[in-house]
């Protein structure tokens, strides 16, 4: 490979293979028959191996790492920078390790579903222990790579993991933001709960009214392109798929229609971001989503700042023929909950702090897998006052760890904080936003992000991207001020 164009064409093949892998993961979570797990393991193991092999192709590596290929513009320069990191991180382990990790993570993910259903952590403990060991081994090897020592010299293993999801943001800075946010929230919580209870109104919503078709209609009003994406059902809602084929899922709970709607809104934020990324650089690293924190800001913005607003309650109340004030109360409870995805926007970050502490200690060897339920339950009770009575309400509730994803959770709270910053600017840009949303006009919300967020893609690391979008550093105080105004 002698030219930038040849390097780019090689990478496009890797991206295309990764796209196929993403669709297979989506299918595994939605329509794949349970008995097909061994076959799917074979698919994913082969693809993971090929992606690793092609990323470490000698000609590709030599062309990028030798720095003989020269960039003709800033995007090409950024692509070369991101390719370098991808090659180095990928080269930390061999194909045998990649195959083993893919096999164990796929098997663990499938067994997690049964373990959660049975509320039995012991049933998955041996396999999960093996997966955690593999994750730690991978991080150790990345951290100790000579060419990455300058990047990771002063980082813990967990800091290395976090950098894969939130590049450029130091874990100590993230911990400070998260800790301060939770401390500020806890100080305000008694007042918020008292007010929420005082304003609580009974309301009955026919679950048949908020069904899959209702969710799809709402997605269309936000300008989701159904010719390049779809909505399905899964145990745990997620947004997946790939460039030009965005797949999102929701839960359809026959007893709680509102839950379905907000699962859809959350994943829709992710999906619109994916659909809105620049088509011209769709298969280039600089054209991908910036980070998990930026991604999560998009989902939390739609779910909370728009979806749980009085304006959206006014719109939804008309559709459901219910009282708008009662519906607003229903959409904004302040209550401590066992389940992260069911928790309100105020107490949600307690769940993230808990997971941050648990996964950090797992990755750094301070917490043994066998002790996870006990440590989880004790810390959860300390944070919330609630006693966990079964594993499905505790450490088995989320799929992420059991797929081998560690370093991911702090980005959720970062996304909440960044969404609050975006909301400040959104209100200034659209002082009549409340009136528009009340009337069922939503495309302008998507257009705000299309102007501010989508075009930057991964042109810069996480902190610089956020700085360029809002013109200031992200602060937990902005989210706390939003809580005060809404719930105080």
N, C-alpha and C positions, 0 to 999 in steps of 0.2 A: 504494500500500500504506500503509494508515493504522494498522493494528493489528499486534501481535505475531503473532497467529494467521495473518494474511495472509502475513507474512514467512515463517513456518514452513511454510505450505503450498507456497509457491514453492520453498523449499529441499528439501522432500520430493520435488518433481519432479526436481530436480537429482540428488538421491541415487538416485532410481529409475533415471534414465538412466545414472548411474555404475554401478549394479548390472548393467545390461545389458552395459555395457562390460567389466566384470570377468568375466562369463560368457563373452564372446567371447574374451578373453585366455586364459581357462582352456581353451577349445576349441582355440585356436591351439596350445597346448602339448601337447594330448592327441590329439584325433581329427581335426583339420582336415587334409585332403589337402594335400600340399606345393604342388600347382599352384593352390590357392585363395588363395595369398598376396595377389595383387593385389586380389581381392574383399574380403578381410579388411582390407587397408589402407584401402579405401574406407569400410568400415563404421566402423573405429576413428577415421579422420580426421573423418568426419561427426559422430560422437558427441562426440569431443574438442572440435570446433568448437561444437557446441550447448551442451555443458557450460560452455565459456568464455563463450559468448554469454549464457546464462541467469544465470551468476554475475555478469556485468557488466550485467545488465538495469538500465536507468536508474532505474526505480521501486524495485527491490530495493536498489540501491546507495544511493539517496537516503534510503530509509527507515532503513537500518542506519547509514550513515556520518553522517547528520545528528544522530543520537542523540535523535531525536524519539520513537522507540519506547522505552517504559520497561519494564523487567523487573519482574515481580511476585514473583520468587523467585530463589534463587541459581543454579538451573539455567538459567533464562531469561537471567540476567545473563551466565553463562558462554557460552551459545550466541551472544549478541550479540557478545561478545568474539572468539569463534572465527570468526564470520561476517565480522567486520571484517577479521581477518587474511586470510581466504580471498579476500575481495574485493580487497584491496590486492595480495596476491601474484599473483592472477590478472590484475589490471589492468596488471601490469608489461609484458605482451606483448599483441599484438593477435591476432585470429583467424587471420590469414595465417601468423603465426609458429607458432601452435598446430597448424595443419594441416600445416605443413612438418615440425615436430618429430615429430608422430604418424606421418607417412609414413616419415621417415628412421629413427625408432626401431623401428618395426615391421619394416622391411626389414632393418635391421642385426641385429635379434634372430633373424630367420629365417636370414640368411647366417652368423650366428655358429655355428649348428648344423653347417653344412657345413665352416666353417673349423676348428672344433674336431675334427670327424671326420677332416679331412685334416691336422690339426696345422699349419695354415698361416695365421699372423697376417697375412702380406702380402696375402692374398686379401681380407681385410676392412679393412685399414688405411685406404684412402681414405674409405670410408663411415663408419668409426669416428671418423676425424679430423673429419669434418663433424658427427657427432653430439656429440663433445666440444666443438666450437666453439659449437654451439647451446646446450648446457648452460651453458657459461661466459657466453654472451650473456644467457641468462635470469637467471642469478644476478647479473650486473652490474646488470641493470635492476631486479631486486628490491631489491638493496642501495641503489640510488640513488633509490628512491622517497621523496619528501619525507615522506610519512606514516609511513614505516618507518625513517627515519634514526635515531631515538632507539633503536630496537631493534637496528639493524645497524651503527651508526656505528663501533664499534670491532672489528667482526668482519671476518675475511678472507672471500674468496669461499667458501672451503670451510666456514667457520663458518656462513655463510648456508645452505649446502646441508645441513649437519648439523642446523640448527635446524628444517628441514622434517620431519625424522624424529624428533628428540629435543628438542621444544620446551622452552626454558627452561634447558637444560643447556649451559653454555659449552664450546666445543670445547677450550679450554686445560685445563679441568678433566678432560674426557674423555681428553685426551692424557696427562695426569699419571697418571690411574688405569691406563690401558692400558700405559704405559711401566713403571710400578712393578710391575704384575702380571707383565709379561714378564721384567723383571729378576729378580724374586723366583723366578719359575719356572725361569729359566736357572740360577740358583744351586743349585736343588734337583734339577735334571734328572739329573745323573750318578747320584745316589743312587737316584732313582726307577727309572731304566732298569735299573740293576744288580739291584734287588730284583725288578722285573718279569721279567727274564730268569731269575733264580734260581727264581722260582715258576712259570715257564711250564710248562704241561702240554699234551701233544698231545690233541686231541679231534676226532673226526669227526662232523659234523652232516649228516644227510641233507637236502639243499636242498629236497627235495619236501615236507618236513614244514612248513617255514615258507613258506607260499604266501599268495596274496591272501586266501583264506578264513580262514586263521589270523590274519592281520593284522586283518581285519574283526571276528573274534570278540574279539580283544584290545581293539579300539576300543570294542566294546559293553560290555566289563567296566568301562571307564572312563566309561561313561554317555554315549558319543557318540550323538546322535540321528540315526539313519539315515533318518528321515522328512524330515529337513531338511538332508541332506548325503550325500556319497558319497566313495568311494575309487577312484582310477584310477591309471594309470601315466603317467610322463613321463620325459624324459631327465634333467631336474633336478627333484628333489622340491620341491614347494611347496604352500602352502595359499592358496587363492583363493576365488573365488565371492563371495558377498554375504550380507547379512542374510537369514536364513531359508533360505539355500541355500549351505551351506559346502562347498566342493570342496577335497579334499586329494589329493595324488598321492604315489606312492612309486616307487622303482626295484625291479624284480624281477630280481635277478641270479641266473642259474641256477647259478653256481659259489660264491656267497657268500650263504647264506640269512640270516645274521645281519645283514648290511648292509641287507637289505630291512626287517627288523624294526625296526631303529633309525631308518631313514628314516621309517617309519610313526609310531613313537613321537614323533619330533621334530615332525612336521607335526601330529600329534594334539594336542600341547600348544597349538599355534596355533589349531587348529580348536575345541577346547573353550573357549578364551577367547572366540572369536567367537560361539559358540553361547551362552555364559554372560553376555554383555553384556545389560544391562537392556532388556527388550522395549519398555517404555514409551517409551524415548528412542532407539529403534533408528535412526530417520531424522534424529536431531538430532546436531550435531557434538559436544556434550558426552556423548553416548551411545556414541561410537565408542571404539575402542582408544586408550589413552593415548598410547603411543609405541612405536617399534620395540624399544627396550630392554625395556620391560615385556612386550611381545609375545614377545620372544626368551627372556625369563626363564621363560615358560610352557613353551616347547618344550624348553629345556635342562634344566628341572627334571624333566620326564618322561623325557627321553632318558638323562640322566646320573645325576641324584641318585636317581631311582627305578629306571630301566631297567638301570643298570650296578651296582646294589647287590647285595650278597650275598643279600639277601632275594628279589630278583627272579630271581637265578640259581637259587635253590632252587626257586622256582615253575616256571621255564622248564625246568629239568633234569628235573622230573617229567613235564612235557608231552613232552619230547623223548627221555626215557629215556636220559639221559647223566649222568655224574658232575658234581655241582653245583660242586665246587671247580675242576675242570678247565674247566667252562663259565665260571665267574667269571674265571678267568685269561684265557680266550679273549675275554671281553667287555671286559677292562681291560688291553690291551697299552699299554705306554709306548714308542712308537717314532716317530721323525720320518718324516713322510710328505709326498709331493708334493701330495696332494689334500686340500683343506680339509675337505670333507664326510666324508672317510674317516679323518681324524686323530683321535687320542685326546683326551680332555677336558683333559689337561695341556698338550700342545703346540699345541692348536687356536688359542690366542690369538696364537701367533707368526704364524699365517696372517693374522689380523686386523690385527696391527701392520703387516705388509707391505702389505696392501691399503690401510690407512689412509694410509700414507706415499705410496703410488703415486697414489691418487685425489686426495689433497690437492695433490700437485705437478702433476697434470694440470689440476685446476681452477684453480690459481693460476698456471699458465703456466710453471712451473719444469721441467716435463717434457714433451717433445714426444711425440706419439703414436708416431712412427716409432721412438723410442728405448725404448718401453715394454718390449718383450721383454728387451732387454739389461739395463736397469735392474732389472727384476723378477728376472731370473736371478742377477744379482750380489748383490742384497740377500737373496734367498732362501738362497743359499749361505752368506752371512755369518751369517744367523740360525740355519740348521739344519745347515750343513756338506754339504748335498746339492746336487749339480750337476744343473741342469735340462737335459735333453737334447732336449726337444721342446716346442712351444708348448702342446699339449694338456695337458701336465703343469704348465704355467706360467700365463701371463696369459690363456689362452683357457678356463680350466677353469670359470669362473663366468659365468652369464648376465647378472648385474645391470648391469654397465657397458654391455653391448651392447644393453640396453633403455633406456639413458639414466638409470639410477639411480645417483647419486653422493651421498655423504654418509651412506650406509646402513650400511657395514661396522662402524664402531666400536660400533654398537648391539648387535652380536652379543656382543662381550666385556662390554659393560655388562650384557647379559642374563645372562651367566654369573655375573657378580658379584652381581647382584640375586637370582638363583636360589639362590646360596649363603646369602644373608641369609635368604631365605624358608625354606630348609632348616633353619636354626637354629631358627626359630620353629615349623616343622612338627614337628620332633622333640620340642619341648616340649609342643606341643598333642596329639601322638599318641605317647606313649612306647612304645606297643606296635605302632608302624607296621610294624616289620620282620616281626613275627609275622603280621600281617594280609596283607602283600604276599606272604610265603612261601606263604600259603594261597590266593592268587589273588583276594584282595579288593582292589579298586582304586578303587571309586567314592568312598570317603572321601578319596582324594587329590584328586580333582576337587572334592569338597565343601569342602575346605580353601581352595582357590582361589576357589570360589564365595562363601565367607564373607569372604575377605580382599581379593581382587584385583578380581574381575569387577564388583562394584557401583560401584566408583569410576570406572570407564570413563575418560573424559577430563575429569572434573570439574575437574582441576587440571593444571598442566604437569608434565613428567616428574619433576624432583627432588622437588617437593612431594608428588606421588602416592606415590613410593617412601617418603618420610619418613612419610607418614600410615599406610602399610601396615605398616612394620616399626618405626616409632618412633625411627629413627636414620638417619644418612647411610650410603649405600653405601660400603664400603671394600674395596679389593683384598685386604686382610689376611684377611678372612673366607674368601675363596676359597682363598687360600694355606694357611690353617690347615686347611681341608677337605682339600686335597691332601696336607698333612703327615700327617694322621690316616689317610687312605686308602692312600697310596702310600709313605709314609716308613718 
